[in-house]
Amino acid sequence: MANVLILGANGQIARLVEKQLLNETDHHLTLFLRNAGRLTITDPKRETVIEGDAANKQAIIKALDGIDIVYANLSGKNIEDEAKAVVGAIDRTVVQRLIWISTLGIYDEVPGNFGKWNHQQLDGGYLEPYAAAAKVVENSDLDYTIIRPAWLSNKDIVSYETTQKGEPFKGTEVSRKSIADFVVKLINDPSLEIDHSVGVNQPNTDGDKPSWK
């Protein structure tokens, strides 16, 4: 049994991770989010809710009491500041394991026409904060895993493959359920993918853009 802190706990992937962990494990979950009123607890015996700002280092330090693994499901233009707060907070504790959700394209690793399309779609300052946040995590001394999902779908499917930093990104899309499953896999075996930045896609989805675009 592990004590898991989920930052950004109301996110779509985070809710799927929460459900899967409750169904398949005996882990205790601490759910950290900006507005606690948006979240309904599924299992009060195994879940604790903390309202707070993920850019507030002191708030995160308090939430880290007794925690074994941190899963950060954060997003937005403020993500670099959140990364600095999260890493800085963890550094003040005995916690070492961090699972960090990012996005594809932060290393200009997406090849071909899909890479051009992806860059056009995410133009306007979207990628830069995620790349900067990933650098904060990578420059830390934590046992981190950065996850770079392909374009996300709500398909009811768990099917994925991975690539590593320095390798061309594969595919164009992946289901949120697949990313949640990968996160749960890392939580259940924290020794996997240490200090790796992992691209995650659904196999056989290569093309110029995701199927629904």
N, C-alpha and C positions, 0 to 999 in steps of 0.2 A: 504494500500500500504506500502510495506517495501522496504528498500534499502539493497540489498544483495550483499556481496562481495564473489566472487567465486575465490578461489586460485587454481591454476592449471587448468585454464579455458579451455585449449585445450584438456584435457583428454576426453576419450570416454563417460564416465558417465557424466562428467560436461557438455558436449555438449548436451546430452539428457536432463539434468536438465534445461539447458538454453532454449532449444526449448519448453519444457513443461511449464516452467514459463512464457514465452512470449505468448504462446497460451492460457493459462488458468488463468493468473493473470494479475494484473497491476503493479507488482513489478518492481523497477528499478534495473538493474544488473550492477555491476562493475566487469569486467572480468580481472583478474590479471594473467599474465603468463610471462615466461622468454623471449619469442620471439613473440612480438605482430604481426609481419608480418605473422604468421601462422594462424591467426584468421580473419575470415570475419564477420563483424557485420551484424546482421539480422535486427535490428531495432535501428537506430542511436538515436532516440528520447528516447529510454529506456535503452540503453546500453552505457557504458563507458569502454574503454580498457586502462589498465595500464600495461606497461612493467616493470618487476622487478623480483628479486630473492626472493623466499619465505623463504630463510634462512637469509635475510637481514631485521632485525627488524625495522630499520628506514624507509625502503621502505614500509613495511606493515603498520606502523603507519600513514604514509601519505595517504595510500589507505583507511584507516579506517574512514576518515573524513565523517561524515554524515551516516555511516553504522549502520544498526540495527542487521543484522545477518551475520555471517561468515560461509561459507561452504568451507571446505578445501578438495580438491581432489588431494592430493599430493602423490608421490610414490618415491621409490628408496632408495638407501643406505644412503642418506643424510637426511632421514625423521625425525630422532631424532633432528637434528639441526634445521630443519624447524619447528618442534613442539615447540621447545624452543623459536624460533623467533616469531612464531605466538602467543603463549601464552604470551610471554613477551610484545609483541606489544599491544595485546588486553588489557592487564593489565594497560597500559598507557592511556586507553580511557574509555569511559562510556559504551562501548559495552560489553555484557555479553554472548550472545548466540553463541555457536560454534558447528558446525556439522562436525565431523572428520571421514574420511574414513580410515579404517584400513584393516585387513585381518583376515581370520579364522586361528585358531591355536595359537594365541599369548598367550593364557592361558593354552595351552595343553588341550583344552576343546573338541577336536574332538575325538569321541569314536571309538572303533572297528577297523576293517580292513581299513576303510576309513581314520581314524586318523593316522594309521601307514603309509598308502600310501601318505597322505598329507604331513606328516613330512619328508618322503623320498624325495618327489618332491621339497620341500622347504628347504631342507638341504643345508648347505654351507653358512650360515650366513644371509639368507633372513629374517627369522622371528624375529631375535633378534632386529634389528633396529625398526621394527614395534611395538614390545612389549615395547621397551624403549620409543618410541614416545607416545604410548597409556598411559604409566605411567606418562609422563609429563602432558598430558591432564587431566588425572584422579587426579593428585596431585594439579591441579590448583583450583582456587575458581570460575571458570567460570561455566555457565550453559551449560554443554557440552552433546553431544550425540556421542558416538563412534559407528560406523557401521562396522560390521565384515561380509562381504559377503562370501558366498560359492564360489566355482569356477565359474567364470563368462562366460556367453555365450552371443551371439548376437541374440538369439531367439527373435522373434517378439511376445513377451508374457509378460503380467504383472500378475504375480502370485507369492505370497510370504507369508511366515510365519516367526515369529521371536522367538528367545530365548534370555534369559538374561544371563549376566555374572554369573557363578556359576552353570549354567545348561548345560547339554551335548548339543553340536551342533547337529542340525538336517539336514538331506539331504546332498547332495553332490554338487549341482549346483544351480545357479540362473541367470536370465537374467539381463543384464545391464539396460534394461528398467525398471525392477522391482526395482532395487536399486535406479534409478533416481526417480521413483514414490515415494519411501519411503522418499527420501531426500526432494522432493517437499512437501510431507505431513508434514514433520517437519518444513519446512520453513513457510508453511501456518498456522500451529498451533505450535508456538515455545514453548508452555507449555508441549508438549508431550515428553516423554522419557528423562526428565531432569536427568542428572548425571547417565545415564544408558549406558552400553556397550552392544549393541544389535547384535546378530547373525541373519543373514537374508538368507533364503534359499527358493527354490521352493518346495512346498509340494510334497510328494510322490516321492522323488528322492533319497531315501535311497539306499545305495549300497556300494560296495568296492571302487568305484571311479566314476567320472562323466561319463555320457553316451557316450561322444565322445572320451574318453581316452581308 
